[in-house]
Amino acid sequence: MNAPAAKVFFIISVVFIFLILVILRVVQLSYGDYMGSAVTQAYGEMKIPSIRPKVYDRGGNLLLTDIISYSIRVDPKVITEKGYERLCEAITCKKTLSTLVSTGNRYILLASGVPRERASKIGKIYGVITVPSRHRHVSDYAKGWAGKITTDGFAIGGIESYIGNRRKDYTIQTFNTGKRSNIYSSNESDIFKAIDAAYSFNKVYVSVDLPTQSAAQEFLDRRVSEYRARAGASIVIDAKTGEVIAIVTSGGGESEYRWNPLRQMFEPGSIIKPLIYAAALKYGVVEPDTMIDCEKGKMYVGHWPIRDVHPHEFLSAHDVVVKSSNIGAAKMAAMVGADRLIEFFTSLGLGDSIEMEAGKTSEGKIYFDRMKSEIGLATFGFGHGFMLNMAQIVRAYGRILGRRDFTLSFLEGGYSAHGGYFIEKRVRDEVLATLYDVVSRGTAKRLKRADVVIGGKTGTAEKVVDGHYSRKDVVASFVGVSEFNGHRYIAMTSIDEPRKAHYGGTVSAPVVKEIFEYMASGS
Amino acid sequence: MNIKLLQLCVVVISMVGLVFVASSTAYQAAVSGGFDYLFVKQALALVAGIIAMCIVSKYMTVAVLEYLNFKFFIFTLGLLILTIVPGVGYSANGAARWLSFPGINFQPIELLKISFIIYISFAVAKNYNSLKDIVTIVVPPFIVIAAVLLKQPDFGSVVMLLVVLIAIIFVGSPKFKFRHLFVSATAVIAAAAFFVMSSPYRMKRVFAFLNPEDSPLDYGYQSLQSFKAISHGGLWGIGWGNSYAVRDFLPESHTDYIFSIIAEQMGLVFSSSLLLLLLAVPVVMLLSATRTASSSYDYTSRFMLNVVAGVSILWSLEVVINVGSVIGFIPPKGVGLPLLSYGGSSLVSHLVMVSIATCLIFVTGRGSSSAGDKNRGSP
């Protein structure tokens, strides 16, 4: 081999060695650890946050919605006296400019929730900063059950909490690019689908009917004011679907004390009697015409007296409820017996909290241990030994008149019934007839002249004050039932510590009547 | 050797390169919502390169080359100097390597590589028995070229031209022994090392090359992304047009890192085969030239061998530097892969270089095998 050839072969050998090394390296890379990260960095996720839905009542009236409002901050070192005067004409300024200057702080928050139009004018003042934020506007009629939105967007309580738990942020897979801000999907329809999904939960219809809610509020406020009561509340439900049509509360006088129909517990009094009667019928211990000795209005159980407001000698089991005889109800409770009453009340859900979209109700309490004594069992007949909230009571009435899994719902459409009827039809019909008789010839006769046919049961529960039942401080209640427009409704009003009158039939029943009349007529 | 087959092979490689330039540039074109003009420019360059190949094949003789040698060299050197003239040269990525004409930017260094190889080859062929004469003739112009290139700056091209220079002298001069080669290589490596160490920027690149994971978002970014692309391709690739790396992950994916893109899309088998084919071109040319020159080691043969060695070494060196930096053997260096990387000037010059080399082999071989050769012919 001549010299040039040897040199050329040397060069070729170097190239060949290089080629071998390259191939080995490519093999190493091909089976190395980089593949995973190549794929990982190429794919990503894009979160499309769901919007916070608007909440409408069953008639389409807007109750809750997001609005853009502004918080107003001021820089005391920059703003002029004249500018601050102009600012204070638009918003309420609690401090003078010199006071703000003396704090040494800048960008001091003066107001929040300022509407856009006003904020845009204020924002032109030199030294004023307007900061937009999303603000949840809540209708006055929804404040009792709407819940709250925190400043960082979390929902607390009420229907807001229900919505918050169901909002979904939709995530789509994306193909990333090396430039972090430049993310795209291979399939644009994925993005649009996700956006559609995120926005699909943009409306929530609650069961509440805003006009009825408004009217109920007016009727309740009027009665609470008229009777100078401490507080009051009303709740109206659809007896078939469990939809809460109206739920209002009212505080009397200057007190901030209010009744929350979902949480405030109280002894129900005589409105429990139809439930005792239903138990007695169910277990066959009485028939409607079974005569019960009402002891002419006074009876002793041991050393404890039980009295009726209106004395009766004998009353049929049916009329015990109609006339609201404590003695007759006590005897019926005794006939049913403690064990069966415990089973009956338990299956009615008394003492269990109700899981509603607007939150859980209070649990309530039934002092079953009292039933061990003769007097304790007797007093259960007219509503002692219970601490219940209004929602539990109307649900119990709903179950007596309907299905065993009946419950309340804040969403339009109500609950989904799965179970059968709670009690047989003859008992349901008899209890319903009894409720109507309470109005036609019983303790709620003042509702006879209502524009709609109303049934119901009055209750006047003495409150325990200093360990004793008070004659003066009572909770006057009425649970009403009425059927119109193809629906059966149950409404309950309780008024706490009314002063001019005491009885549920006098104080609370008119509120239920007015609500039913309003609902039936639409005006 | 079938010269036409070799030239056809080179054109096919160029077309393969065009296909992968298309896959590399399509994403950017799609994102910008525009026309894939890079692909079109590369396609036009390929057409221009093929035409240039035909012209060279048709009209090139040693005499023509000898006539044009100095003029062409001075012309290309002048163009190179123009790149550093303020207002004339066109800068990109911090380097003034381009001359801009309406509708076209080109790098004079690509033309200079051809003229430099021819110039050195003639010089070495004429003075092959005197190493001193060779050095006297070739070193001054090289210093001028190196000065201009360092001003641009284009350190890589300086090294490549120096290696080509040494390689031509090594092959063309019997006085230049292996020991001279090792001394020269050592000197080049030492000079390069000194040059690298004198610049903090270059040192950072070297450190990043040694441990790219230490600076994954900085100096090591390109290397890591290149490794990921090759690794992603696996044995058979993820399919043409499916590259993740082109989605802005791997910068310069259509130029310096086209090999990573090919490996990602077509896998280890294809990319290795393509690399083998790419390196086969200079090897086959060198073997053919050696065989042709072995029959008569006259002036023409020496010149031919020098040119072929220069072209082959330059070609191989570009492959070595490009693929070496892509796979992490050497620090990243802005050198394209011959025929495959995007770049019209580079594509045309490489096609012309191969054409010159192959035609020289052809005419030299025909001249040595037949009397009365006028060193004229078309392969």
Interface residues (C-beta under 8 A of the other chain):
Chain A: N2 A3 P4 A5 K7 V8 F9 F10 I11 I12 V15 F16 F18 L19 L21 V22 I23 R25 V26 V27 L29 S30 Y31 G32 D33 Y34 M35 S37 A38 V39 Q41 A42 F175 N176 T177 G178 K179 N182
Chain B: V31 A167 F170 V171 G172 P174 F178 L224 Q225 F227 K228 A229 I230 S231 H232 G233 G234 L235 Y244 A245 R247 D248 F249 L250 P251 A263 G267 L268 S271 S272 L275 L276 L279 P282 V283 L286 L287 A289 T290 A293 S294 Y297 L305 A309 S312 I313 S316 V320 V323 G324 I327 G328 F329
